[in-house]
Amino acid sequence: MSATFIDLFSGAGLFSAGMIRAGFKPLLAVELAGDAAASYRRNVSDCIVNASVTDLTKIPRADVIIAGPPCQGFSTLGRRDPTDERNELSLSVLSWVKAAKPQVVVIENVPPFIASTHWQKLKRSLEALNFNVAVWELEAADFGTPQRRKRAFTVASKRAPCVAPRGRGRHVPAGDVLFDPARPLRTDDPMHIWPEPKGIAAERMPLIPLRGDRRDIIASAPELCPPSWFKIGCNATDAWGRMDADEPANTIRCTFQNPSKGRYLHPRQDRVLSLREGARLQDVPDDWVFEGRPYPVARQIGNGVPIKLAAAVARRISAHLT
């Protein structure tokens, strides 16, 4: 029989998809955002419950719990606010562990989470429940994802400490999935959409060469630049950056359809990435269609664990359990 798992803070289900690829069976997934829960139901499994993880009381037994609690209070890309009330949600996993009695617990988050007082409390509590706790800091590009994305996995096991998976050698460039001749992007794909550049954005984009960024706009058309750009100087060089198709993409954030938020301009066209292109950079199959308006869909994509990375973690957990 397949080992079973529960997915907490499941989002649209990318981590679950990796678990399923490794042979695990989903018993229950819990997600508060309605659009993300609908995407999970459409693309992964109907075991999803649209609710807060703190609201459910009927908790089944499972071999593994995976969880991706909110990272905004820990991420260096945000305010990194230790008082952010969402930080407390990471500790809500403990009540699920006590009820479901899993053999392994995997909590995924940004690397700074490991340095937080919340993580220290979580680690002590898991050890008090007789878990051996290990930390894996993994780079998604090392596991075949065409994107650089470092994530921290807290892996607690009732057995011996679980050893991290080893990555592969070759990194996959973004162009391999953006321009795959075996998978041409379809014009009728409801996910292959992007905000059409207008006004000053449409004037700026043609001025940015391959691997270029806002510094090229400053040099060639300073009249198109706000005063803040000149004050910032050489900082935030990925803003208004054009993606290099010959390298893994930068981290796909929730705001990847906003050129001011990173290196998200298409390598060959004067536009940002489409939702489908962002999904491909997260290893999402083209038969997935996310539910919701464009920004909530981009958020679902950017919040997910790249599926190939999730599958590598899941295969290592599966080997540990056998």
C-alpha positions in Angstrom: 0.0 0.0 0.0 1.1 3.6 -0.7 2.3 5.7 2.2 -0.1 8.5 3.0 0.3 12.2 3.6 -1.5 15.3 4.8 -0.6 18.6 3.2 -1.1 21.7 5.4 -1.0 25.2 3.9 -1.2 23.3 0.6 -1.6 26.2 -1.8 -2.4 25.1 -5.3 -0.7 21.7 -4.6 2.8 21.8 -6.1 4.3 20.1 -3.1 1.6 17.5 -3.1 2.2 16.9 -6.8 5.8 16.0 -6.0 4.7 13.7 -3.3 2.3 11.9 -5.6 5.1 11.5 -8.2 7.1 9.7 -5.6 4.3 7.3 -4.9 2.6 8.8 -1.9 -1.2 9.0 -1.5 -2.9 12.2 -0.4 -5.4 11.8 2.4 -6.1 15.4 3.2 -5.0 18.9 2.1 -5.9 22.1 3.9 -5.7 25.6 2.3 -7.4 28.8 3.4 -7.3 30.7 0.1 -10.4 29.7 -2.0 -8.8 30.1 -5.4 -5.7 28.0 -4.4 -8.0 25.3 -2.9 -10.0 25.2 -6.2 -6.7 24.8 -8.2 -5.7 22.0 -5.9 -9.0 20.2 -6.5 -8.9 20.7 -10.2 -5.3 19.6 -10.8 -4.2 17.4 -7.9 -7.0 15.8 -5.8 -10.4 16.3 -4.3 -9.1 15.7 -0.8 -8.7 19.4 -0.3 -10.5 21.3 2.4 -10.9 25.1 2.0 -10.3 26.1 5.6 -7.7 27.3 8.1 -5.5 24.6 9.6 -6.5 25.9 13.0 -10.2 25.2 12.4 -10.2 21.4 11.7 -10.7 19.0 14.5 -11.2 15.6 12.6 -7.6 14.7 11.7 -6.8 11.3 10.1 -3.8 9.2 10.8 -1.1 9.6 8.2 2.5 8.4 7.5 3.8 11.9 6.6 2.7 15.5 7.2 4.0 18.2 4.8 3.5 21.8 5.5 4.4 25.2 4.0 3.3 27.8 6.5 3.4 31.5 5.4 6.9 32.8 4.9 6.2 36.6 4.7 7.4 37.2 8.2 10.7 35.4 7.6 11.6 36.3 4.0 14.3 38.8 3.3 12.2 40.0 0.4 9.6 41.2 2.8 9.7 43.1 6.0 11.0 40.1 7.9 8.8 41.1 10.8 9.2 38.8 13.9 5.9 40.1 15.2 3.9 39.1 12.0 0.9 37.2 13.3 1.3 34.7 10.4 4.5 33.5 12.0 2.5 31.7 14.7 0.9 29.5 12.1 4.2 27.5 11.8 3.5 26.3 15.4 0.0 25.1 14.5 1.6 22.1 12.8 2.3 20.6 16.2 -1.4 19.9 17.0 -1.6 18.0 13.7 1.5 16.0 14.5 0.0 14.9 17.8 -3.3 13.9 16.2 -2.1 12.3 13.0 0.9 10.5 14.5 3.1 10.6 11.4 6.5 8.9 11.1 7.9 12.0 9.2 7.1 15.7 9.3 8.4 18.0 6.6 8.1 21.8 7.0 9.1 23.9 4.0 10.0 27.6 4.2 12.5 30.2 3.3 16.0 29.7 4.7 15.8 32.6 7.3 13.0 30.7 9.0 15.6 28.4 10.5 17.2 31.3 12.3 13.9 32.4 13.9 12.7 31.9 17.5 9.6 30.2 16.0 11.7 27.5 14.4 13.6 27.0 17.7 10.4 26.5 19.5 9.1 24.2 16.8 12.3 22.1 16.9 12.2 21.7 20.7 8.6 20.7 20.5 9.2 18.1 17.8 12.1 16.7 19.8 9.9 16.5 22.9 7.6 14.3 20.8 10.6 12.0 20.1 11.4 13.2 16.6 14.9 13.5 15.2 15.1 16.9 13.5 17.3 17.6 10.5 17.5 20.7 8.3 17.9 20.6 4.5 18.7 23.8 2.6 18.2 22.8 -1.0 18.6 24.7 -4.3 15.9 23.9 -6.7 18.2 24.3 -9.7 20.3 21.4 -8.4 17.3 19.1 -8.9 16.4 20.0 -12.5 14.1 23.0 -11.9 14.9 25.7 -14.5 15.0 28.3 -11.7 17.3 29.3 -8.8 15.3 29.0 -5.6 16.7 28.1 -2.2 14.3 26.5 0.3 14.7 25.2 3.8 13.1 21.9 4.8 12.8 20.9 8.4 12.6 17.1 8.4 11.5 15.4 11.6 11.6 11.6 11.7 10.6 9.1 14.3 13.5 7.0 13.0 17.1 8.0 12.6 17.8 11.5 11.2 16.8 11.7 7.6 19.7 12.5 5.2 19.1 15.1 2.5 18.8 14.2 -1.2 21.7 14.9 -3.5 21.2 17.2 -6.5 22.1 16.5 -10.1 25.0 18.1 -11.8 23.7 20.0 -14.8 21.4 23.0 -14.3 18.5 23.4 -16.7 18.4 26.8 -18.5 15.1 28.7 -18.5 15.1 28.6 -22.3 14.7 24.8 -22.2 11.1 25.1 -21.0 10.3 28.5 -22.5 11.2 27.4 -26.0 10.8 23.7 -25.9 10.0 22.6 -29.5 8.3 19.5 -28.2 5.9 21.7 -26.2 5.1 24.9 -28.2 3.1 27.4 -26.2 -0.5 27.4 -27.4 -2.2 30.7 -28.2 -5.5 29.3 -26.9 -4.0 28.3 -23.6 -5.9 30.3 -20.9 -2.7 30.5 -18.8 -0.6 31.9 -21.6 -1.5 35.5 -20.8 0.3 38.5 -19.5 -0.5 42.2 -18.8 0.0 44.1 -22.1 2.6 46.8 -21.5 1.2 50.3 -22.0 2.5 53.9 -21.7 5.9 54.3 -20.1 6.3 50.5 -19.6 5.9 50.0 -23.4 8.6 52.6 -24.0 11.1 51.1 -21.5 10.9 47.4 -22.5 12.5 47.7 -26.0 15.5 49.5 -24.4 16.5 46.5 -22.2 18.9 44.1 -24.0 19.4 40.4 -23.1 20.6 40.2 -19.5 20.0 44.0 -19.2 18.0 45.8 -16.6 16.9 49.3 -15.5 20.5 50.6 -15.7 20.2 50.3 -19.5 17.1 52.5 -19.4 18.9 55.0 -17.2 21.8 55.1 -19.7 19.7 55.4 -22.9 16.6 57.2 -21.8 16.9 59.0 -18.4 13.7 60.9 -19.1 11.8 57.6 -18.7 13.2 57.0 -15.2 11.9 58.2 -11.9 14.2 60.2 -9.5 14.4 57.2 -7.2 16.3 55.1 -9.7 19.2 57.6 -9.7 19.2 57.6 -5.9 19.3 53.8 -5.7 22.2 53.5 -8.1 23.5 50.0 -8.6 21.2 48.4 -6.1 18.2 46.3 -7.0 19.8 45.5 -10.4 17.2 42.8 -11.2 14.4 45.4 -11.4 13.2 45.7 -15.0 15.6 42.9 -15.8 15.5 40.7 -18.9 15.7 37.0 -18.3 18.7 35.0 -19.6 17.4 32.0 -21.5 20.8 30.2 -21.2 20.7 30.2 -17.4 18.1 29.1 -14.8 15.6 31.8 -14.0 15.8 33.9 -10.9 13.3 32.9 -8.2 9.8 33.1 -9.5 8.0 35.3 -6.9 4.2 36.0 -6.6 4.9 39.3 -8.5 6.6 37.8 -11.5 4.2 39.6 -13.9 5.5 43.0 -12.6 8.7 44.1 -14.3 9.7 46.3 -11.3 9.9 43.2 -9.0 12.7 41.3 -10.6 14.2 39.8 -13.8 10.9 38.8 -15.3 11.0 40.3 -18.8 10.8 37.7 -21.5 14.2 36.8 -23.1 13.0 37.6 -26.6 9.8 39.6 -26.5 9.0 43.0 -24.9 6.7 41.7 -22.2 6.8 40.0 -18.9 6.4 36.2 -18.5 3.0 34.7 -19.1 1.3 32.7 -16.3 2.0 29.5 -18.3 5.7 30.4 -18.6 6.0 31.1 -14.9 4.3 27.8 -14.2 6.7 25.9 -16.4 9.6 27.5 -14.5 8.0 25.9 -11.4 7.9 22.5 -13.2 4.1 22.6 -13.5 2.7 20.5 -16.4 0.9 22.3 -19.2 -2.4 20.4 -18.5 -2.7 22.3 -15.2 -5.1 25.3 -15.2 -5.1 27.4 -12.1 -8.3 29.0 -10.8 -8.8 32.7 -10.2 -7.9 36.0 -11.7 -4.3 36.6 -13.0 -2.7 38.0 -9.9 -4.1 35.3 -7.6 -2.9 32.7 -10.1 0.6 34.3 -10.2 0.5 34.2 -6.4 -0.4 30.5 -6.4 2.5 29.8 -8.8 5.0 31.9 -7.0 4.1 30.4 -3.6 4.6 26.8 -4.6 7.5 24.4 -4.1 9.0 23.5 -7.6 7.6 20.1 -8.4 10.9 18.5 -9.2 12.4 19.7 -5.9 9.3 18.5 -4.1 9.6 15.1 -5.8 13.3 14.8 -4.8 12.4 15.5 -1.2 9.5 13.0 -1.4 11.6 10.2 -2.9 14.1 10.7 -0.1 11.4 10.4 2.5 10.0 7.3 0.8 13.4 5.6 0.9 13.7 6.6 4.5 10.4 4.9 5.4 11.2 1.6 3.6 
